[in-house]
Amino acid sequence: MKLPAFLVLSALAAAFPASAQESGSAMLVLDASGSMWGQIDGRTKIELARDAVAGLLEDWQPGMSLGLMAYGHRRKGDCADIEVLREADGFNAAALRAQVNALSPKGMTPITASVREAAARLRFEERRATVILVSDGEETCNADPCALGRELEELGVDFTAHVVGFDIQDGSAAHRQLQCLAESTGGRYVRAGDGRSLVEALQSVAVAEPPPAAPDPAILAREGQEWMPGFALEPDLDVTLDKNAGATVGLDFEVGQPAEDCKAQCDASATCKGWHFEPTGSFFVGHPRCRLFGGGFAVRLKPEGSDWVAGIKPGEKLILVEESGE
């Protein structure tokens, strides 16, 4: 027996303490793809989603802004069918409820692009931001939600994605994608399954988030090279080097802009310790990007394509000795 879907989102609302909700903003991203006409216990998934949102809105702390996005509700077969229905600027329960009730499922499931857009709308690189995604299936638009979660966690000031799965089987591609998206950002994945497992899931989302890890003086890191073709820097978020170090910054480059410009950006920044250059096409983005790392976390050298380049400033020890083979 499956519990009412509104309990799932109500539990997610409870996962945000009032004190935390007063200092951030959130975006609710709803799956309105064609599969939402499927049924669970005699009711369509879109009906359950409407009930879920109603429960969420009742428990939401108005001190935290809440916006709304949906995908797949306007056109069939269109991965660009993503719409911001309400910006995360204040909280208006009646307006949000009306917009959700008007959704009519039709199309594809562009999870990755939708969450990326939600994060951008929340200005996740500048302030605390939370995305709540409700989906009944896997990504259908040739993208990787799991990789996106790691990217947003790396670049965000305090970014979290909580994910609710409707009628999704454990071990399925959808389950792996959605769980990874949530967990890679420190969020919670909740599946509307049988009663016992759902109760356990609801209990888990109500647990307060752990405090940031303290620096570990036992961690050994080494210097890298200023120019390392074919590599990216991948932060290990469990290995804190300096909690007061500068934040990671992401820069969108123009098409044709070279890796040398990324190195120059790091060299010119007093807080940048290392950098990497992502060529056009990485993560399905149509332009190159530059990542500047402030040194808060140790990094691994991750092999990538030949057009990728990474670098560490001279004298800066960021690379885990355990991963270097030394």
C-alpha positions in Angstrom: 0.0 0.0 0.0 1.4 3.4 -1.0 1.0 6.4 1.3 -0.7 9.6 0.0 1.8 11.5 -2.1 1.2 14.7 -0.2 3.0 13.2 2.8 6.2 13.0 0.8 6.5 16.7 0.1 5.2 17.6 3.5 8.1 15.7 4.9 10.5 17.6 2.7 9.0 20.8 4.0 9.8 19.5 7.5 13.4 18.9 6.5 13.9 22.7 6.3 14.1 24.1 9.9 12.4 27.6 10.2 15.8 29.2 10.9 17.2 27.8 7.7 14.2 28.7 5.6 14.5 32.3 6.7 17.9 32.7 5.0 17.5 31.2 1.6 15.3 30.5 -1.4 13.9 27.4 -3.1 12.6 26.4 -6.4 10.0 23.6 -6.8 10.5 21.7 -10.1 7.6 19.5 -11.2 7.6 16.8 -13.8 4.7 17.4 -16.1 5.8 14.9 -18.8 3.3 12.6 -20.5 4.0 9.7 -18.1 2.4 11.7 -15.3 -1.0 10.6 -16.6 0.0 7.1 -15.3 -2.0 5.9 -12.3 -1.1 4.9 -8.7 -3.8 3.3 -6.7 -6.5 4.5 -9.2 -5.4 8.1 -9.3 -3.2 9.9 -11.9 0.3 10.9 -10.9 -0.4 14.5 -11.8 -3.4 14.5 -9.3 -1.1 13.1 -6.6 1.5 15.8 -7.4 -1.2 18.5 -7.0 -2.1 17.0 -3.6 1.6 16.9 -2.7 2.1 20.5 -3.5 -0.9 21.5 -1.5 0.6 19.7 1.5 3.9 21.3 1.0 2.4 24.8 0.7 0.5 24.3 4.0 3.6 23.5 5.9 6.0 25.9 4.1 7.6 28.7 6.2 6.7 32.0 4.5 10.0 33.5 5.5 11.7 31.5 2.7 11.0 32.4 -0.9 9.5 29.6 -3.1 9.4 29.6 -6.9 7.9 27.1 -9.3 9.1 25.5 -12.5 7.6 22.7 -14.7 8.8 20.7 -17.7 7.0 18.8 -20.4 3.6 20.5 -19.9 3.3 22.5 -23.2 4.7 20.4 -26.1 5.3 16.8 -27.0 8.9 15.7 -27.9 10.5 19.0 -27.0 13.5 18.9 -24.5 13.4 22.7 -24.3 9.9 22.7 -22.8 10.9 24.1 -19.5 9.0 27.0 -18.0 9.6 29.2 -14.9 6.0 29.6 -13.7 6.9 31.8 -10.7 10.3 33.2 -9.6 11.6 32.5 -6.1 10.7 36.0 -4.9 8.5 35.8 -1.9 5.9 33.2 -1.1 2.3 33.1 -2.5 0.6 29.8 -1.7 -2.6 30.6 -3.6 -0.8 31.5 -6.8 1.5 28.5 -6.7 -1.4 26.1 -6.1 -3.4 27.6 -9.0 -0.4 27.2 -11.4 0.2 23.6 -10.4 -3.5 22.8 -10.8 -3.4 24.1 -14.3 -0.6 21.9 -15.5 -1.5 19.3 -18.2 1.2 16.7 -18.8 2.4 16.2 -22.4 6.1 15.8 -23.2 9.6 14.9 -22.4 11.6 14.7 -19.1 14.6 17.2 -19.3 15.6 16.8 -15.6 19.2 18.0 -16.0 18.4 21.2 -17.9 15.5 22.0 -15.6 17.5 21.7 -12.4 20.4 23.7 -14.0 17.9 26.5 -14.9 16.4 26.4 -11.4 19.8 26.7 -9.8 20.7 29.6 -12.1 17.4 31.4 -11.2 18.3 31.0 -7.5 21.7 32.5 -8.1 23.2 29.4 -6.5 26.8 30.6 -7.0 26.1 33.7 -4.8 23.8 32.5 -2.0 22.1 29.5 -0.4 19.8 27.8 -2.8 17.5 24.7 -2.7 15.8 22.8 -5.5 13.0 20.4 -4.8 12.5 18.1 -7.8 9.4 15.8 -8.2 9.8 13.3 -11.0 8.2 10.0 -12.0 11.0 8.9 -14.4 14.5 9.1 -15.7 16.1 11.8 -17.9 15.0 11.5 -21.5 17.0 14.4 -23.0 20.5 13.0 -23.4 22.0 14.5 -20.2 23.3 13.3 -16.8 21.5 14.5 -13.7 24.2 12.8 -11.5 27.0 14.8 -13.1 25.0 17.9 -12.8 24.5 17.4 -9.1 28.3 17.1 -8.6 28.8 20.2 -10.6 26.3 22.3 -8.7 27.6 21.2 -5.4 31.1 22.1 -6.4 30.1 25.6 -7.7 27.4 26.6 -5.3 27.7 28.6 -2.1 25.3 26.2 -0.4 23.3 24.3 -3.0 21.0 21.4 -2.2 18.7 19.3 -4.3 16.0 17.2 -2.6 14.3 14.7 -5.0 11.0 12.9 -4.7 10.4 9.9 -7.0 6.9 8.7 -7.8 6.4 5.0 -8.7 10.1 4.4 -9.3 11.6 1.0 -8.8 14.7 0.6 -6.7 17.8 -0.1 -8.9 16.2 1.3 -12.0 18.0 3.9 -14.1 15.6 6.6 -12.9 16.3 5.6 -9.3 20.0 5.8 -9.8 19.9 9.1 -11.5 17.5 10.8 -9.0 19.2 9.4 -5.9 22.6 10.5 -7.2 21.4 14.0 -8.0 20.1 14.4 -4.4 23.0 12.7 -2.6 25.7 14.5 -4.6 24.4 17.8 -3.3 23.8 16.7 0.3 20.1 16.4 -0.4 17.5 13.7 0.3 15.9 11.2 -2.1 12.4 10.0 -1.1 10.5 7.4 -3.1 6.7 6.9 -2.8 6.8 3.1 -2.3 5.3 0.8 0.3 4.2 2.2 3.6 7.1 0.9 5.7 9.9 2.1 3.4 8.2 5.4 2.9 7.9 6.0 6.7 11.6 5.3 7.0 12.3 7.7 4.2 10.2 10.4 5.8 12.1 10.0 9.0 15.4 10.3 7.2 14.5 13.6 5.5 13.5 15.1 8.8 17.0 14.7 10.3 18.9 18.0 10.5 21.8 18.4 8.1 25.3 17.8 9.7 27.5 20.8 10.2 30.3 21.4 7.8 33.4 19.2 8.2 36.3 20.7 10.1 39.8 20.8 8.6 41.6 17.5 9.1 45.3 18.2 10.0 46.2 14.6 9.1 45.3 15.1 5.4 48.3 15.3 3.2 48.1 17.2 -0.1 50.8 17.9 -2.7 51.5 20.5 -5.2 50.5 20.1 -8.9 51.7 21.6 -12.1 50.7 24.9 -13.6 49.5 23.3 -16.8 48.1 19.7 -16.9 46.5 18.9 -20.3 43.7 16.3 -20.2 42.8 16.7 -16.6 40.1 18.3 -14.4 40.2 19.1 -10.7 37.5 17.2 -8.8 37.0 18.4 -5.2 36.6 15.8 -2.5 33.8 17.4 -0.4 34.7 15.1 2.5 38.3 16.4 2.8 38.4 20.0 4.1 41.7 21.8 3.8 40.7 25.3 4.8 37.1 26.1 5.6 37.9 29.8 5.3 39.3 29.6 1.8 37.7 31.4 -1.1 34.7 29.8 -2.8 34.8 27.9 -6.1 33.8 30.2 -9.0 32.4 29.2 -12.4 33.0 31.4 -15.4 31.2 31.1 -18.7 33.6 31.8 -21.6 32.9 32.9 -25.1 33.1 30.2 -27.9 36.7 30.0 -29.0 38.1 31.4 -25.8 41.2 29.3 -24.8 42.3 27.6 -21.7 45.1 30.1 -21.3 42.4 32.7 -20.3 41.3 30.4 -17.5 44.8 30.2 -16.1 45.1 34.0 -16.4 41.9 34.4 -14.4 43.3 32.3 -11.6 46.7 34.0 -11.7 44.9 37.4 -11.3 42.8 36.2 -8.3 44.3 36.3 -4.8 41.9 33.6 -3.6 42.3 31.2 -6.5 44.5 28.2 -5.7 43.8 26.0 -8.8 41.7 25.9 -12.0 40.4 23.8 -14.8 39.1 24.5 -18.3 36.0 22.7 -19.7 35.8 22.8 -23.5 32.7 23.4 -25.5 30.3 20.5 -25.3 31.2 19.5 -21.7 28.1 18.7 -19.7 26.1 19.4 -23.0 26.9 23.2 -22.8 27.5 25.0 -26.0 30.5 27.1 -24.9 33.7 26.6 -22.8 33.8 27.2 -19.1 36.4 28.0 -16.5 36.4 26.8 -12.8 38.5 28.6 -10.2 39.1 26.7 -6.9 39.6 28.5 -3.7 41.3 25.7 -1.8 38.6 24.8 0.7 38.7 21.1 -0.3 41.4 18.8 -1.4 41.1 17.7 -5.1 41.7 14.7 -7.2 43.2 14.8 -10.7 40.4 13.5 -12.9 41.3 12.4 -16.5 39.2 14.0 -19.1 39.3 14.7 -22.9 42.4 16.1 -24.6 40.9 19.6 -24.7 40.5 19.8 -20.9 43.3 21.5 -19.0 43.9 21.9 -15.2 46.4 23.8 -13.2 47.6 24.4 -9.6 49.3 27.7 -8.6 53.0 27.2 -7.5 53.3 26.4 -3.9 49.6 25.5 -3.4 49.0 22.0 -2.0 45.6 20.8 -3.1 46.0 17.3 -4.6 45.4 14.3 -2.3 48.6 12.4 -1.8 46.5 9.2 -1.3 45.2 9.6 -4.8 48.5 10.5 -6.4 50.3 7.2 -6.0 53.2 8.8 -4.2 
